[in-house]
């Protein structure tokens, strides 16, 4: 879908994209593949408290609320 086919005005689309980027940047679900610890962080580059950098990260907005 191109921007010209959007149901948003250009300003609304920019605001929506900014909000999505903020959610992506500030709500990162983390799972340590070594010790299985799970937590939410504000960055995709994280290290577990066990010392492992083998951490899977997913943006929290990808999970449904209910």
C-alpha positions in Angstrom: 0.0 0.0 0.0 1.4 3.4 -0.9 0.9 6.6 1.0 -1.4 7.8 -1.7 -3.8 5.0 -1.0 -3.8 5.7 2.8 -6.9 6.6 4.8 -4.7 9.1 6.8 -3.7 12.6 5.8 0.1 12.9 5.4 0.3 14.6 8.9 -1.8 11.8 10.5 0.3 9.1 8.8 3.5 10.8 10.1 2.0 10.9 13.7 1.0 7.3 13.5 4.4 6.2 12.3 6.1 8.3 15.0 3.9 6.6 17.7 4.7 3.2 16.4 8.4 4.0 16.4 8.2 5.2 20.0 6.4 2.0 21.0 9.0 0.0 19.2 11.9 1.9 20.9 10.6 1.9 24.4 8.9 -1.5 24.9 11.1 -4.4 24.0 10.3 -7.9 25.3 13.6 -9.7 26.0 14.2 -13.4 26.5 17.6 -14.8 27.5 18.4 -18.0 25.5 20.8 -19.1 28.2 18.9 -18.8 31.5 15.3 -18.3 30.2 14.9 -14.9 32.0 12.3 -12.6 30.5 11.9 -8.8 30.9 10.9 -5.6 29.1 13.6 -3.1 28.2 13.9 0.1 26.3 16.5 -1.1 23.9 17.1 -4.0 21.4 20.8 -4.3 22.4 20.7 -5.8 25.9 22.6 -8.1 28.2 21.0 -10.5 30.7 21.8 -10.3 34.4 23.4 -13.8 33.9 25.9 -12.1 31.7 24.7 -13.5 28.4 24.3 -11.4 25.3 22.4 -14.2 23.6 19.1 -12.4 24.1 16.1 -12.6 21.8 14.2 -9.3 21.5 10.7 -8.6 20.2 8.8 -5.3 20.0 6.0 -5.5 22.6 3.4 -3.8 20.2 3.5 -7.1 18.3 1.6 -8.8 21.2 -2.2 -8.5 21.5 -3.5 -6.8 24.7 -6.0 -9.4 25.5 
